[in-house]
Amino acid sequence: MEGEKEKTATSQENASETQENQEQENKHTSAKQKIDVLLKATGDAPIMKKKKWAVEGEKPVGWVAEFIRRYLKLEASDSLFVYVNQSFAPSPDQIIRNLYECFGSDGKLVLHYCKTQAWG
Amino acid sequence: MAEDREILREVWDGRVAVCVQLASEDCNTLSAPDPYYLMVPRLSYFPLVTDKVRKHFLRFITTELNDAEMWLESDGTPLKWHYPVGVLFDLHCGGASLPWNLTAHFSHFPEQELIKCSSREVVESHFLSSLKEADGLKHRGQIITNMQSKDHKQLWMGLCNDKFDQFWAINRKLMDSTPEEGFKHIPFRLHLPCQPPIQRLIRPLTDDGRKVTLGDLLQEFLPDSSNEGDRVVIQGIEAPRETPLQWLSEHLSHPDNFLHICYIPTQMS
């Protein structure tokens, strides 16, 4: 287990290779393991050229939102909303691992982002 | 059902005694203001019940801070307003000494630890989002999406105005399940001091139809949790570990429809 954890940590860009193994391990990720997060634009939000990112499970949603803001070079005055399941906006301090464990599928967590409130 | 209603009512009526003092660094007058005492519903959120506290302290702080966001601290820990009051109390006070002593701050907002809360609408959207998340786990979100927005409003107003009947008239729909199946998953958050809560998928019944208990949940997600003296607190109650999760979810969940479980290691209590 130890070795596999390290492998995943170092090969973050090739995370897809280890995806299937992860699934077979009943989705229980270890604390340090990175999680594949797929970022999808919705509404009028600009799309990201690279959509799939390996994110440390302990990172909060607010960190990912800040990452998207920087990537898209949004103005400080622009709003950014992040949604799970196309239904709810997790609180900024919710950690990615919790969302992945509860709402992830096919070895990844899909997050939708938009500049105006999309779902409730 | 009659018995159930009594339990729901008791949980709804849960209050914690709070004493709030103004942080000395924010006090601009020669003598410190009197502390403000209040009874706060366990199920509520601090921004919904602290308007009077804010008003009480306003004339003791400098005018530059008049528009600043007030935040609360318990023994050095900034309190997350988006956790229900009862959860914060069980995690940070536990009732060892009452009232629960809090400090109100108007400066040095801890950006790293707290989310900003500029208005009640922020609390409302957090609350609704939690409801949607919880129903996503319980019923794949089908019940909450089929509700009208006036039903969402009624849940929110019921909570804000402490109206049990108003709230439960709608909330009972979110508690819908068959005894054979229960909810799809039990929406829970397992809180521990000084780390993010743990949230995972768990079903109320095993494949062979056995009821999954609180003890099973702890065993699975907190394997080191069998130290003697550690306390597992839900709504201020040390629930027996053999209690079925489905029952806990239906009776001891917070209005956000999550079962908030506080795990207090022995050295902390």
Interface residues (C-beta under 8 A of the other chain):
Chain A: E58 P60 G62 V84 N85 S87 F88 A89 P90 S91 P92 D93 Q94 I95 N98 L99 E101 C102 F103 W119 G120
Chain B: K80 H82 I115 S125 H126 L128 S129 S130 K132 E133 G136 L137 G141 T145 H152 H185 P196 P197 I198 Q199 R200 L201
